[in-house]
Amino acid sequence: MKGCTEMKKVGILGAFSRNNYGDVLMPIVVSKSLSNRSKNISFNYYSYKKSDLSEIGGVPSLSLSDLYRDYNNLSWVIVAGGQVFGQEHRRMYPLEFDMNHPFMAHAAQILFKVAGKISSSAVNNFCRKRIHVNSSFPWVVENPFDPKNVIYNTVGGNFESLPKRKEYHSAIQVLSESPVLSIRSHSDYDIWNSVLSNASLIPDSVGIISDLYDTDDLIKKSKKTDFILSNEDYFVFQISRENGEGKESDIASALQEACRDTGLRCLLVPMGYAAGHEDQIVLRHIDRLTDSNISILDEANIFEITLALSCAKAYIGSSLHGAIVSCSYNVPHSTIIVPNKKTEEYIRGWNTSVIPSTRIAEIPSTVTDLIKTNSVAHVQERNQFLKKLISSNFDYMTSLIIS
């Protein structure tokens, strides 16, 4: 790896080649937080595949194979965050079909899942060859990089469900040498802490976004400001296709009742358009079922979504980063009870809400309770505590990089 120079080139790696709100935010938050602390750091961005989501506010990124090609030009690599641990190439590779061919993405995911049950190792090897990398896991940065120069920043996931093959043990060894292995959720941290002594528990770094972008900043980056703010007093609702499809009528009725009970409007905000999320499919259906008190903020960029969350009276949704960003702007929040407990576990673990989760039928009473004074005070107190932890983590990362 390149020796010490005055300007340090950092490669930021993550799953931000897909149109999913939290993933697209991560490299922006990480690079801006580090740049605010030192002018001697520059960045390259890398994801699983080459992409350019600048149209929705994201960063253009090179591919995973480009990361290893650029080895000699990088002083450090930061895995920016996200649910990255436990992901294998056979799960990531089908996403190559994403966006332009969502049906193909779903078909490929099913095919690779079935093939993986027969021989996961063979399927992983096939995928690695197709994208021209040798790493066993997409988000574990391996040889030729020195693991002491790789940072894992507030990541999620674990390796518990993976076969304990040679690749697993090699990855654990690599991770054990990282100077920063910060884990964002309590449940994942408990698993990693039982395996590795260098694991630390730090809230998701996107939680500091309100210190980077205030309302005026967000307005400058938004083309839909008038539409968002014309809703005046409103709460935001979001749900993914997986969790909401087939329940649209029940959700529409609950949202309309919440509007009547509280006098608030409801803003439906799709946050994940990528395969596996597809919020827009369910939320557009709900929008068609409801009256004028409910409207949809569709095809918004990440700053418009952030503006909508920051000005809301409350947020209810299945998106983890919907909750994290809401908390950052002191907006009371709750998640819908769904099979995937990632968002609920995060909210409960960091105690950011007086109502961590709710059922669809409970949405009216949940909105009523979230907008009460004690709920707002609770999120304000917890937000300040989380921000201090995140800020300290960035301070430490900066000191490592520029030393």
Solvent accessible surface area in square Angstrom, and as a share of the most:
residue,aa,sasa,rsa
1,M,60,0.27
2,K,111,0.47
3,G,51,0.49
4,C,112,0.67
5,T,64,0.37
6,E,146,0.65
7,M,96,0.43
8,K,9,0.04
9,K,65,0.28
10,V,0,0.00
11,G,0,0.00
12,I,0,0.00
13,L,0,0.00
14,G,1,0.01
15,A,21,0.16
16,F,4,0.02
17,S,7,0.04
18,R,25,0.09
19,N,24,0.12
20,N,25,0.13
21,Y,3,0.01
22,G,3,0.03
23,D,21,0.11
24,V,3,0.02
25,L,0,0.00
26,M,6,0.03
27,P,0,0.00
28,I,18,0.09
29,V,0,0.00
30,V,0,0.00
31,S,11,0.07
32,K,67,0.29
33,S,1,0.00
34,L,0,0.00
35,S,35,0.22
36,N,88,0.45
37,R,77,0.28
38,S,12,0.08
39,K,159,0.67
40,N,62,0.32
41,I,11,0.06
42,S,31,0.20
43,F,35,0.15
44,N,39,0.20
45,Y,43,0.16
46,Y,0,0.00
47,S,0,0.00
48,Y,9,0.03
49,K,35,0.15
50,K,143,0.60
51,S,21,0.13
52,D,87,0.45
53,L,25,0.13
54,S,60,0.39
55,E,164,0.74
56,I,29,0.15
57,G,19,0.18
58,G,9,0.08
59,V,23,0.13
60,P,79,0.50
61,S,4,0.03
62,L,53,0.27
63,S,18,0.11
64,L,1,0.00
65,S,32,0.21
66,D,23,0.12
67,L,0,0.00
68,Y,39,0.15
69,R,161,0.59
70,D,11,0.06
71,Y,47,0.18
72,N,100,0.51
73,N,85,0.43
74,L,0,0.00
75,S,10,0.07
76,W,23,0.08
77,V,0,0.00
78,I,0,0.00
79,V,0,0.00
80,A,0,0.00
81,G,3,0.03
82,G,2,0.02
83,Q,70,0.31
84,V,4,0.02
85,F,8,0.03
86,G,10,0.09
87,Q,51,0.23
88,E,1,0.00
89,H,0,0.00
90,R,32,0.12
91,R,98,0.36
92,M,14,0.06
93,Y,25,0.09
94,P,0,0.00
95,L,14,0.07
96,E,61,0.27
97,F,67,0.28
98,D,7,0.03
99,M,82,0.36
100,N,130,0.66
101,H,107,0.48
102,P,60,0.38
103,F,157,0.65
104,M,88,0.39
105,A,0,0.00
106,H,60,0.27
107,A,39,0.30
108,A,8,0.06
109,Q,57,0.25
110,I,114,0.58
111,L,114,0.57
112,F,22,0.09
113,K,128,0.54
114,V,84,0.48
115,A,33,0.26
116,G,6,0.05
117,K,159,0.67
118,I,149,0.76
119,S,45,0.29
120,S,17,0.11
121,S,40,0.26
122,A,55,0.43
123,V,18,0.11
124,N,11,0.06
125,N,54,0.28
126,F,103,0.43
127,C,0,0.00
128,R,48,0.18
129,K,155,0.66
130,R,141,0.51
131,I,19,0.09
132,H,149,0.66
133,V,9,0.05
134,N,138,0.71
135,S,3,0.02
136,S,18,0.12
137,F,9,0.04
138,P,1,0.01
139,W,3,0.01
140,V,1,0.01
141,V,1,0.01
142,E,26,0.12
143,N,131,0.67
144,P,58,0.37
145,F,6,0.02
146,D,58,0.30
147,P,26,0.16
148,K,115,0.49
149,N,35,0.18
150,V,0,0.00
151,I,0,0.00
152,Y,1,0.00
153,N,0,0.00
154,T,1,0.00
155,V,0,0.00
156,G,0,0.00
157,G,4,0.04
158,N,35,0.18
159,F,7,0.03
160,E,99,0.44
161,S,95,0.61
162,L,7,0.03
163,P,62,0.39
164,K,107,0.45
165,R,65,0.24
166,K,164,0.70
167,E,49,0.22
168,Y,24,0.09
169,H,107,0.48
170,S,50,0.33
171,A,0,0.00
172,I,26,0.13
173,Q,103,0.46
174,V,26,0.15
175,L,0,0.00
176,S,43,0.28
177,E,60,0.27
178,S,4,0.03
179,P,45,0.29
180,V,7,0.04
181,L,0,0.00
182,S,0,0.00
183,I,0,0.00
184,R,5,0.02
185,S,12,0.08
186,H,59,0.26
187,S,47,0.30
188,D,13,0.07
189,Y,46,0.18
190,D,92,0.48
191,I,50,0.26
192,W,4,0.01
193,N,74,0.38
194,S,96,0.62
195,V,67,0.39
196,L,10,0.05
197,S,117,0.76
198,N,42,0.21
199,A,11,0.09
200,S,44,0.28
201,L,45,0.22
202,I,25,0.13
203,P,0,0.00
204,D,2,0.01
205,S,1,0.01
206,V,0,0.00
207,G,9,0.09
208,I,8,0.04
209,I,0,0.00
210,S,23,0.15
211,D,89,0.46
212,L,21,0.10
213,Y,16,0.06
214,D,77,0.40
215,T,57,0.33
216,D,91,0.47
217,D,50,0.26
218,L,0,0.00
219,I,60,0.31
220,K,163,0.69
221,K,92,0.39
222,S,16,0.10
223,K,191,0.81
224,K,64,0.27
225,T,20,0.12
226,D,123,0.64
227,F,81,0.34
228,I,0,0.00
229,L,70,0.35
230,S,76,0.49
231,N,4,0.02
232,E,136,0.61
233,D,75,0.39
234,Y,1,0.00
235,F,0,0.00
236,V,0,0.00
237,F,0,0.00
238,Q,4,0.02
239,I,0,0.00
240,S,11,0.07
241,R,74,0.27
242,E,145,0.65
243,N,18,0.09
244,G,0,0.00
245,E,89,0.40
246,G,72,0.69
247,K,89,0.38
248,E,14,0.06
249,S,73,0.47
250,D,94,0.49
251,I,0,0.00
252,A,4,0.03
253,S,68,0.44
254,A,8,0.06
255,L,0,0.00
256,Q,40,0.18
257,E,75,0.34
258,A,0,0.00
259,C,4,0.03
260,R,165,0.60
261,D,89,0.46
262,T,33,0.19
263,G,67,0.64
264,L,16,0.08
265,R,65,0.24
266,C,0,0.00
267,L,0,0.00
268,L,0,0.00
269,V,0,0.00
270,P,1,0.01
271,M,4,0.02
272,G,2,0.02
273,Y,32,0.12
274,A,1,0.00
275,A,2,0.02
276,G,44,0.43
277,H,53,0.24
278,E,10,0.05
279,D,3,0.01
280,Q,22,0.10
281,I,64,0.32
282,V,0,0.00
283,L,0,0.00
284,R,83,0.30
285,H,64,0.29
286,I,0,0.00
287,D,40,0.21
288,R,172,0.63
289,L,80,0.40
290,T,21,0.12
291,D,74,0.38
292,S,94,0.61
293,N,61,0.31
294,I,7,0.03
295,S,20,0.13
296,I,31,0.16
297,L,1,0.01
298,D,34,0.18
299,E,126,0.56
300,A,8,0.06
301,N,22,0.11
302,I,3,0.02
303,F,15,0.06
304,E,4,0.02
305,I,6,0.03
306,T,0,0.00
307,L,0,0.00
308,A,0,0.00
309,L,0,0.00
310,S,19,0.12
311,C,42,0.25
312,A,9,0.07
313,K,91,0.38
314,A,0,0.00
315,Y,0,0.00
316,I,0,0.00
317,G,0,0.00
318,S,16,0.10
319,S,21,0.13
320,L,10,0.05
321,H,15,0.06
322,G,0,0.00
323,A,2,0.01
324,I,6,0.03
325,V,0,0.00
326,S,0,0.00
327,C,6,0.04
328,S,3,0.02
329,Y,33,0.13
330,N,49,0.25
331,V,6,0.03
332,P,7,0.04
333,H,1,0.00
334,S,0,0.00
335,T,2,0.01
336,I,5,0.03
337,I,60,0.31
338,V,16,0.09
339,P,122,0.77
340,N,97,0.50
341,K,82,0.35
342,K,67,0.28
343,T,7,0.04
344,E,25,0.11
345,E,78,0.35
346,Y,8,0.03
347,I,1,0.01
348,R,130,0.47
349,G,28,0.26
350,W,11,0.04
351,N,73,0.37
352,T,3,0.02
353,S,8,0.05
354,V,62,0.36
355,I,35,0.18
356,P,25,0.16
357,S,15,0.10
358,T,1,0.01
359,R,146,0.53
360,I,31,0.16
361,A,91,0.70
362,E,70,0.32
363,I,0,0.00
364,P,9,0.05
365,S,63,0.40
366,T,6,0.04
367,V,0,0.00
368,T,50,0.29
369,D,53,0.27
370,L,1,0.00
371,I,62,0.32
372,K,103,0.43
373,T,115,0.67
374,N,100,0.51
375,S,3,0.02
376,V,46,0.27
377,A,51,0.39
378,H,42,0.19
379,V,1,0.01
380,Q,80,0.36
381,E,127,0.57
382,R,49,0.18
383,N,2,0.01
384,Q,93,0.41
385,F,90,0.37
386,L,10,0.05
387,K,23,0.10
388,K,142,0.60
389,L,52,0.26
390,I,1,0.00
391,S,33,0.21
392,S,68,0.44
393,N,12,0.06
394,F,0,0.00
395,D,76,0.39
396,Y,110,0.42
397,M,0,0.00
398,T,8,0.04
399,S,56,0.36
400,L,36,0.18
401,I,0,0.00
402,I,80,0.41
403,S,101,0.65
